[in-house]
């Protein structure tokens, strides 16, 4: 219990993995509610310190909706070069299968002069970093990766990501730069506009969910701190705008605070959509922006490769991760495994 206690002041969210965070007694007394309220208050202060760096229209859109859509995100010549590179080059890949959907990740090169390395560098430039940091409520480093979401619709094997949910208890950012058009039939990202804001009703609901998170009948995602929600229940939390699917054109950048309720739209046909994906989730209880140890020279850009290497090592000793190595693939390959 003593060793678990410091995690309260961190981004840890799993109710079953930590006896303090998951303590029924502590949560009855308001532990989770306190973590939610305090982390949001600190994120608001850090956002205020970053606000002047943003394009005013994008800042207004984020504050209102909880997400920003930026079309023509990459310069045309870089987008075309990277697209051609993806069609020609296979890359080392790892996949996770959930229901009828496989999510494939491929780390991008760091500094080999390729179009992929140039795209990675461009996505970490201030015009993207400042917006992503603002969405996350705390600026810092991130490692963009190629992400392919390959869907073969099958009602008997539902994808848990089509259920409306929040990723965690505090502001956090995910982004996608989509490399192909994503139409409504392909199953685009969907978001409940405004649900990134902490309302009194949401705070009370968070408290209720903390009491239920380890009880029988709640799925592993809910118990893991990613609370599930029905679309019908949004209005009771003070959110009166419907969940909005976000179909996009190729070369569109979407960033969202995934404390807001979101989901994948159910796909209507087999497809594989390719994006550059990144996330920024830092300790929400520290008062400062920046100062991210992951950006130390010699570490930056290599952590993602070390992460997947460690997963492979665990698999070799019989402790596989949800992501498994599947050799080399083309980004647009719809096949799984």
Secondary structure in CASP SS format (residue, H / E / C, confidence):
PFRMAT SS
TARGET T0000
AUTHOR 0000-0000-0000
METHOD secondary structure of the structure
MODEL  1
X C 1.00
X H 1.00
X H 1.00
X H 1.00
X H 1.00
X H 1.00
X H 1.00
X H 1.00
X H 1.00
X C 1.00
X C 1.00
X C 1.00
X C 1.00
X C 1.00
X C 1.00
X C 1.00
X C 1.00
X C 1.00
X C 1.00
X C 1.00
X C 1.00
X C 1.00
X C 1.00
X H 1.00
X H 1.00
X H 1.00
X H 1.00
X H 1.00
X C 1.00
X C 1.00
X H 1.00
X H 1.00
X H 1.00
X H 1.00
X H 1.00
X H 1.00
X H 1.00
X H 1.00
X H 1.00
X H 1.00
X H 1.00
X H 1.00
X H 1.00
X H 1.00
X H 1.00
X H 1.00
X H 1.00
X H 1.00
X H 1.00
X H 1.00
X H 1.00
X H 1.00
X H 1.00
X C 1.00
X C 1.00
X H 1.00
X H 1.00
X H 1.00
X H 1.00
X H 1.00
X H 1.00
X H 1.00
X H 1.00
X H 1.00
X H 1.00
X C 1.00
X E 1.00
X E 1.00
X E 1.00
X E 1.00
X C 1.00
X C 1.00
X C 1.00
X C 1.00
X C 1.00
X H 1.00
X H 1.00
X H 1.00
X H 1.00
X H 1.00
X H 1.00
X H 1.00
X H 1.00
X H 1.00
X H 1.00
X H 1.00
X H 1.00
X H 1.00
X C 1.00
X C 1.00
X E 1.00
X E 1.00
X E 1.00
X E 1.00
X E 1.00
X E 1.00
X E 1.00
X E 1.00
X C 1.00
X C 1.00
X E 1.00
X E 1.00
X E 1.00
X E 1.00
X E 1.00
X E 1.00
X E 1.00
X C 1.00
X C 1.00
X C 1.00
X C 1.00
X C 1.00
X C 1.00
X C 1.00
X H 1.00
X H 1.00
X H 1.00
X H 1.00
X H 1.00
X H 1.00
X H 1.00
X H 1.00
X H 1.00
X C 1.00
X C 1.00
X H 1.00
X H 1.00
X H 1.00
X H 1.00
X H 1.00
X H 1.00
X H 1.00
X H 1.00
X H 1.00
X H 1.00
X H 1.00
X C 1.00
X C 1.00
X C 1.00
X C 1.00
X C 1.00
X C 1.00
X C 1.00
X C 1.00
X E 1.00
X E 1.00
X E 1.00
X E 1.00
X E 1.00
X E 1.00
X E 1.00
X C 1.00
X C 1.00
X C 1.00
X C 1.00
X C 1.00
X C 1.00
X C 1.00
X C 1.00
X H 1.00
X H 1.00
X H 1.00
X C 1.00
X C 1.00
X E 1.00
X C 1.00
X C 1.00
X C 1.00
X C 1.00
X C 1.00
X C 1.00
X C 1.00
X E 1.00
X E 1.00
X E 1.00
X E 1.00
X E 1.00
X E 1.00
X C 1.00
X C 1.00
X C 1.00
X E 1.00
X C 1.00
X H 1.00
X H 1.00
X H 1.00
X C 1.00
X C 1.00
X E 1.00
X E 1.00
X E 1.00
X E 1.00
X C 1.00
X C 1.00
X C 1.00
X C 1.00
X C 1.00
X C 1.00
X C 1.00
X H 1.00
X H 1.00
X H 1.00
X H 1.00
X H 1.00
X H 1.00
X H 1.00
X H 1.00
X H 1.00
X H 1.00
X H 1.00
X H 1.00
X H 1.00
X C 1.00
X C 1.00
X C 1.00
X C 1.00
X C 1.00
X C 1.00
X C 1.00
X H 1.00
X H 1.00
X H 1.00
X H 1.00
X C 1.00
X C 1.00
X C 1.00
X C 1.00
X E 1.00
X C 1.00
X C 1.00
X H 1.00
X H 1.00
X H 1.00
X C 1.00
X H 1.00
X H 1.00
X H 1.00
X C 1.00
X C 1.00
X C 1.00
X C 1.00
X C 1.00
X E 1.00
X E 1.00
X E 1.00
X C 1.00
X C 1.00
X E 1.00
X C 1.00
X C 1.00
X C 1.00
X E 1.00
X E 1.00
X E 1.00
X E 1.00
X E 1.00
X E 1.00
X C 1.00
X C 1.00
X C 1.00
X C 1.00
X E 1.00
X E 1.00
X E 1.00
X C 1.00
X C 1.00
X C 1.00
X C 1.00
X C 1.00
X C 1.00
X E 1.00
X E 1.00
X E 1.00
X E 1.00
X E 1.00
X E 1.00
X E 1.00
X E 1.00
X E 1.00
X E 1.00
X C 1.00
X C 1.00
X C 1.00
X C 1.00
X C 1.00
X C 1.00
X C 1.00
X C 1.00
X C 1.00
X C 1.00
X C 1.00
X C 1.00
X H 1.00
X H 1.00
X H 1.00
X C 1.00
X C 1.00
X C 1.00
X C 1.00
X C 1.00
X C 1.00
X C 1.00
X H 1.00
X H 1.00
X H 1.00
X H 1.00
X H 1.00
X H 1.00
X H 1.00
X H 1.00
X H 1.00
X H 1.00
X H 1.00
X H 1.00
X H 1.00
X H 1.00
X C 1.00
X C 1.00
X C 1.00
X C 1.00
X C 1.00
X C 1.00
X C 1.00
X E 1.00
X E 1.00
X E 1.00
X E 1.00
X E 1.00
X E 1.00
X C 1.00
X C 1.00
X C 1.00
X C 1.00
X C 1.00
X C 1.00
X C 1.00
X C 1.00
END
